[in-house]
């Protein structure tokens, strides 16, 4: 379940029970190579990328989010995990991107959880900028974000050692990402149920 960042201890509303983690999809090994290719053009300058924006901005990754904030633009939705290339980000990046967290979610590496999808949907449905802090790893969240974001939105994620991948959401791009997600192990039917109507109407 998602929760506001000012909730304490990660406990459920019932009392002292820990938050329930609900797995949903797992990335199969034979699909990992398909995800290494960027899904859009790579940009190295945040200002240049921002000049191309025509709709909402969804940023996936701490370094990507940091560059947008430093350029004076707060993403409509930012998904961060305080890591880059599986190591902790430096203090300046962490303090900048996690300064105003609205939601938190559990999402282990190589998975897409119910928790993070609910947070993503909540972020897309609110009119206020939303930062989602992930306990685990946010790398794969770009995929459901592309499916759920409205047409014309930009989903931007990091390509290690290269720059920022800029994906403009179109029906064609959504279709390609849906095909990828259908190849994950797990409950894709529930995935579509969770994303239905989120942001894209």
C-alpha positions as CSV (number, residue, x, y, z in Angstrom):
1,X,0.0,0.0,0.0
2,X,1.1,3.5,-0.5
3,X,1.3,5.9,2.3
4,X,2.1,9.6,3.0
5,X,5.7,10.3,3.9
6,X,4.6,11.7,7.3
7,X,3.2,8.3,8.3
8,X,5.6,6.6,10.7
9,X,7.2,3.2,10.9
10,X,5.7,1.8,7.8
11,X,2.9,0.2,9.8
12,X,-0.6,-0.5,8.7
13,X,-3.7,1.3,9.9
14,X,-4.6,-1.8,12.1
15,X,-1.8,-1.2,14.6
16,X,1.6,-2.8,14.9
17,X,1.4,-5.0,11.8
18,X,4.1,-4.3,9.2
19,X,3.0,-3.1,5.8
20,X,2.1,-5.9,3.4
21,X,4.4,-6.3,0.4
22,X,2.5,-7.6,-2.6
23,X,4.7,-8.9,-5.5
24,X,3.2,-8.6,-9.0
25,X,5.7,-8.9,-11.9
26,X,9.3,-10.2,-12.1
27,X,11.7,-9.5,-14.9
28,X,12.7,-12.8,-16.5
29,X,16.4,-13.2,-17.4
30,X,15.7,-13.7,-21.1
31,X,14.1,-10.2,-21.3
32,X,16.9,-8.2,-19.6
33,X,18.8,-7.7,-22.8
34,X,15.7,-6.3,-24.6
35,X,15.5,-3.5,-21.9
36,X,19.1,-2.3,-22.3
37,X,18.4,-0.4,-25.6
38,X,17.0,3.1,-24.9
39,X,13.4,3.6,-25.7
40,X,13.8,7.1,-27.0
41,X,16.5,9.7,-27.8
42,X,19.2,10.3,-25.2
43,X,19.8,13.9,-24.0
44,X,22.7,15.0,-21.8
45,X,21.4,18.5,-20.9
46,X,18.3,19.0,-18.8
47,X,17.6,22.4,-20.3
48,X,17.6,21.1,-23.8
49,X,15.2,18.3,-22.9
50,X,12.9,20.6,-21.0
51,X,12.7,22.8,-24.1
52,X,11.1,19.9,-25.9
53,X,8.4,19.2,-23.3
54,X,4.8,19.6,-24.3
55,X,3.0,17.7,-21.6
56,X,3.5,16.3,-18.0
57,X,7.0,15.2,-17.0
58,X,7.5,11.8,-15.2
59,X,11.1,11.4,-14.0
60,X,12.4,8.0,-13.0
61,X,15.7,8.0,-11.2
62,X,17.6,10.1,-8.7
63,X,20.1,11.7,-11.1
64,X,17.5,12.5,-13.7
65,X,15.3,14.1,-11.1
66,X,18.2,16.0,-9.6
67,X,19.1,17.5,-13.0
68,X,15.5,18.7,-13.6
69,X,15.3,20.2,-10.1
70,X,18.7,22.0,-10.6
71,X,17.3,23.3,-13.9
72,X,14.4,24.8,-12.0
73,X,11.7,22.4,-13.2
74,X,9.9,20.1,-10.7
75,X,8.7,16.9,-12.4
76,X,4.9,16.2,-12.1
77,X,5.9,12.8,-10.8
78,X,9.4,11.8,-9.7
79,X,10.3,8.2,-8.7
80,X,13.6,7.9,-6.7
81,X,15.3,5.3,-4.6
82,X,18.4,7.2,-3.4
83,X,20.7,5.0,-5.6
84,X,22.5,5.3,-8.9
85,X,24.0,2.3,-10.6
86,X,23.1,0.3,-7.5
87,X,25.2,2.5,-5.2
88,X,24.0,5.2,-2.9
89,X,23.8,8.6,-4.4
90,X,25.9,11.4,-2.9
91,X,24.4,13.5,-0.1
92,X,23.7,16.5,-2.3
93,X,21.6,14.5,-4.8
94,X,19.8,12.6,-2.0
95,X,18.9,15.7,-0.1
96,X,17.7,17.5,-3.2
97,X,15.5,14.7,-4.6
98,X,14.1,13.5,-1.3
99,X,13.5,16.9,0.2
100,X,9.8,16.7,-0.3
101,X,8.6,13.1,-0.5
102,X,4.8,12.6,-0.7
103,X,4.6,8.9,-1.1
104,X,6.7,5.8,-0.3
105,X,6.6,2.4,-1.9
106,X,8.3,-1.0,-1.6
107,X,9.7,-2.3,-4.9
108,X,12.5,-4.9,-4.9
109,X,15.1,-5.1,-7.7
110,X,13.9,-6.7,-11.0
111,X,10.3,-6.5,-9.9
112,X,7.2,-4.3,-10.3
113,X,5.1,-4.4,-7.2
114,X,1.5,-3.5,-6.4
115,X,2.9,-1.0,-3.9
116,X,4.8,1.1,-6.5
117,X,2.0,0.9,-9.0
118,X,-0.5,2.3,-6.5
119,X,1.9,5.1,-5.7
120,X,2.5,5.8,-9.4
121,X,-1.2,5.9,-10.1
122,X,-1.8,8.3,-7.1
123,X,1.0,10.5,-8.3
124,X,-0.4,10.7,-11.8
125,X,-3.9,11.5,-10.6
126,X,-3.0,14.4,-8.4
127,X,-2.6,17.9,-9.7
128,X,0.4,18.6,-7.4
129,X,4.0,17.5,-8.1
130,X,4.6,14.2,-6.4
131,X,7.8,12.5,-5.3
132,X,7.7,8.7,-4.7
133,X,10.5,7.3,-2.6
134,X,11.1,3.6,-3.4
135,X,12.4,1.2,-0.8
136,X,14.3,-1.2,-3.2
137,X,14.8,-0.2,-6.9
138,X,12.9,2.1,-9.3
139,X,14.5,1.1,-12.6
140,X,11.6,-0.8,-14.0
141,X,8.9,1.8,-13.0
142,X,9.5,3.7,-16.3
143,X,7.6,0.9,-18.1
144,X,4.3,1.1,-16.3
145,X,4.8,4.9,-16.2
146,X,4.8,5.0,-20.0
147,X,1.6,2.9,-20.1
148,X,-0.2,5.0,-17.5
149,X,0.9,8.5,-18.4
150,X,-1.3,10.6,-20.7
151,X,-0.6,10.9,-24.4
152,X,2.0,13.6,-25.0
153,X,3.6,13.2,-21.6
154,X,7.3,12.7,-21.3
155,X,8.8,9.8,-19.3
156,X,12.5,10.3,-18.7
157,X,14.8,7.8,-17.2
158,X,18.6,7.4,-17.0
159,X,20.8,5.4,-19.3
160,X,23.9,4.6,-17.3
161,X,27.0,6.6,-18.4
162,X,25.1,8.0,-21.4
163,X,22.4,10.5,-20.3
164,X,18.7,10.8,-20.0
165,X,16.3,8.8,-22.2
166,X,13.3,10.9,-23.3
167,X,10.2,8.9,-24.1
168,X,7.2,10.9,-25.5
169,X,4.1,8.8,-24.7
170,X,2.1,7.8,-27.9
171,X,-0.2,4.9,-28.6
172,X,2.6,3.2,-30.5
173,X,5.0,3.5,-27.6
174,X,2.4,2.3,-25.2
175,X,1.7,-0.7,-27.3
176,X,5.4,-1.6,-27.5
177,X,5.8,-1.3,-23.7
178,X,2.6,-3.3,-23.1
179,X,4.1,-6.1,-25.2
180,X,7.2,-6.0,-23.1
181,X,5.3,-6.1,-19.8
182,X,3.2,-9.1,-21.1
183,X,6.5,-11.0,-21.2
184,X,7.2,-10.5,-17.5
185,X,6.5,-13.3,-15.1
186,X,3.5,-12.7,-12.8
187,X,0.0,-11.3,-12.9
188,X,-0.2,-9.0,-15.9
189,X,-4.0,-9.0,-15.8
190,X,-3.8,-7.3,-12.4
191,X,-1.2,-4.9,-13.7
192,X,-3.6,-3.6,-16.3
193,X,-6.4,-3.4,-13.7
194,X,-4.1,-1.3,-11.5
195,X,-3.1,1.1,-14.3
196,X,-6.5,1.4,-15.9
197,X,-7.5,5.0,-16.1
198,X,-4.4,6.3,-14.4
199,X,-3.4,9.6,-16.0
200,X,-4.3,8.4,-19.6
201,X,-8.0,8.4,-19.1
